[in-house]
Amino acid sequence: MDWCFAIINGKLAEVYFEKKKNIKFLGHCFVKKSEFLTKREQQQIKVDTKKVRLTYKDEKYADEKFSSLDKSPGEG
Protein backbone atom coordinates (compact mmCIF):
# COMPACT_ATOMS: atom_id res chain seq x y z
CA MET A 1 0.00 0.00 0.00
CA ASP A 2 1.23 3.46 -0.91
CA TRP A 3 -0.02 6.86 0.14
CA CYS A 4 0.46 10.52 -0.68
CA PHE A 5 -0.97 13.91 0.15
CA ALA A 6 -3.66 15.25 -2.18
CA ILE A 7 -6.30 17.90 -2.48
CA ILE A 8 -9.72 16.22 -2.50
CA ASN A 9 -12.78 18.42 -2.99
CA GLY A 10 -10.65 21.42 -2.03
CA LYS A 11 -9.37 19.94 1.27
CA LEU A 12 -5.99 18.48 2.24
CA ALA A 13 -6.08 14.69 2.57
CA GLU A 14 -3.94 11.57 2.74
CA VAL A 15 -4.83 9.18 -0.09
CA TYR A 16 -4.14 5.44 0.17
CA PHE A 17 -3.74 3.37 -3.00
CA GLU A 18 -2.16 0.32 -4.63
CA LYS A 19 -0.05 0.64 -7.77
CA LYS A 20 -0.06 -2.36 -10.07
CA LYS A 21 -1.08 -2.02 -13.71
CA ASN A 22 -3.58 0.65 -12.71
CA ILE A 23 -3.94 2.69 -9.56
CA LYS A 24 -6.58 1.30 -7.19
CA PHE A 25 -7.72 3.79 -4.56
CA LEU A 26 -8.21 2.25 -1.13
CA GLY A 27 -9.46 5.31 0.72
CA HIS A 28 -8.58 8.71 2.09
CA CYS A 29 -8.76 10.79 5.24
CA PHE A 30 -8.84 14.55 5.59
CA VAL A 31 -6.01 16.11 7.61
CA LYS A 32 -4.94 19.56 8.77
CA LYS A 33 -1.69 21.03 7.52
CA SER A 34 -0.92 22.12 11.10
CA GLU A 35 -0.66 18.43 12.12
CA PHE A 36 2.59 18.16 10.16
CA LEU A 37 5.36 20.14 11.80
CA THR A 38 8.67 19.17 10.18
CA LYS A 39 10.14 20.90 7.13
CA ARG A 40 10.21 17.57 5.30
CA GLU A 41 6.48 16.98 5.86
CA GLN A 42 5.62 20.54 4.81
CA GLN A 43 7.74 20.17 1.66
CA GLN A 44 6.10 16.84 0.81
CA ILE A 45 2.66 18.42 1.15
CA LYS A 46 3.68 21.13 -1.36
CA VAL A 47 5.11 18.63 -3.84
CA ASP A 48 2.26 16.11 -3.65
CA THR A 49 -0.62 18.58 -3.77
CA LYS A 50 0.76 20.21 -6.92
CA LYS A 51 0.54 16.82 -8.65
CA VAL A 52 -2.55 15.22 -7.11
CA ARG A 53 -5.93 16.95 -7.16
CA LEU A 54 -9.01 14.75 -7.00
CA THR A 55 -12.73 14.95 -6.56
CA TYR A 56 -14.65 12.32 -4.61
CA LYS A 57 -18.34 11.82 -5.26
CA ASP A 58 -20.65 8.81 -5.15
CA GLU A 59 -17.79 6.62 -3.86
CA LYS A 60 -15.66 7.39 -6.95
CA TYR A 61 -12.43 9.33 -7.37
CA ALA A 62 -11.86 11.57 -10.39
CA ASP A 63 -8.72 13.42 -11.40
CA GLU A 64 -9.57 17.11 -11.79
CA LYS A 65 -7.44 17.32 -14.96
CA PHE A 66 -8.75 14.28 -16.81
CA SER A 67 -12.08 13.42 -15.12
CA SER A 68 -11.14 9.74 -15.16
CA LEU A 69 -13.20 7.87 -12.60
CA ASP A 70 -12.00 5.06 -10.37
CA LYS A 71 -14.04 2.85 -8.08
CA SER A 72 -13.45 2.94 -4.39
CA PRO A 73 -13.21 -0.26 -2.30
CA GLY A 74 -16.29 -2.42 -2.06
CA GLU A 75 -17.52 -1.72 -5.59
CA GLY A 76 -16.02 -4.76 -7.23
N, C-alpha and C positions, 0 to 999 in steps of 0.2 A: 504494500500500500504506500502510495506517495501522497504528498499534500503540498499546498502552496497557499499564499495569500491571494485574494481576489476581491474585486468589487462585484457584489451581487445585489441587484436592485438598488444600487446607489449606496450600499453599506459595506464596510470592511468585513471580510469573512475568511475563515480557513476552509479550503475545499479539499476533500479527500477523494482520491481516485486511484484506479489501476491502469497502468499503461501496458497494453499488449499490442495487438494489431490496431485497435482503436482505443480511445480513452473511454473508460467506464466510470462514471461518477458514482461515488458511494454515499456522499452526503456532504453537508457543510454545517458550520456553526458561525454565528455572527460574533465578532469580538470588538473590543475597543482598542484603538491605537495606544492609549495610555497604559494598557496592560503590558506592553512590550517596552522595556526600558533601555536595553543595550543599543549601542550604535549599530551593531551587526543586525539586530532584529529590525530596527528602524530602516536601515538600508535595504533589507530584504523586502520589507513592505513596499518601499518605493519601486523597486525593480519588478516585483511580481505584479503589482496592481497596474503598472503601465502595460503589461502584456495580457493580463487576464481580466476581462470584464464580461460578466454573464448576467443573464436574467433567469429567474426561476419562477415558473408559473405552472400550475396544474401538474406538479411533480415532474417537470421536465426542465432541463437546463438548455439555454440557448446562448450562443456567442453573440454579443452585441454587434460584431462586425459582419458575421456571415449568416446569422439567424439559423444555424444548424442545430436541430433539437437532438437531445439525448435523453434516454429514459433514466429515471432514478431507480434505486433498488426496489425490488418487489414488483416490478412491472414486466418481468419476463426476460 
